[in-house]
Amino acid sequence: MNKKVFSFHLTITEDELDTLDHVNNVYYLQWVQNAAQKHWDLLSTPDLNKKYVWIVLRHEIDYLQAAKLDDEISVSTWIENVYGVKSERIVEIKKNAKLLARAKTTWCLLDKKAMKPVRIPSEIIKIFKTI
């Protein structure tokens, strides 16, 4: 799949720090979730949101460097793979050019009414390739 990247930026606040004065891992997971939601909100339409909902099947996060108070962070995401009812999303969290963390999340598409997995339709695959 073509790598079409969506990014946003944030600045680390005191509330995000743990007892070691670096960002608590829970916030990295929240940024992974936020990246996916913001990206989907950009791509989706009201019609798609009436028909479908995404759920997480698996998160894998590699923590490589610590983020600290007032660091300016970029969070970038893209769809790495789509197959059947699943998609794999990558999220990279960086300070300047340094990779702080990298996540791979497996998502499953559900029919919103039945709340059952549904094969990812071509209309969704197509929009994953357009931004």
Secondary structure, 3 states (H helix, E strand, C coil): CCCCCEEEEEECCHHHECCCCCECHHHHHHHHHHHHHHHHHHHCCHHHHHHEEEEEEEEEEEECCCCCCCCEEEEEEEEEEEECCEEEEEEEEEECCEEEEEEEEEEEEEECCCCEECCCCHHHHHHHCCC
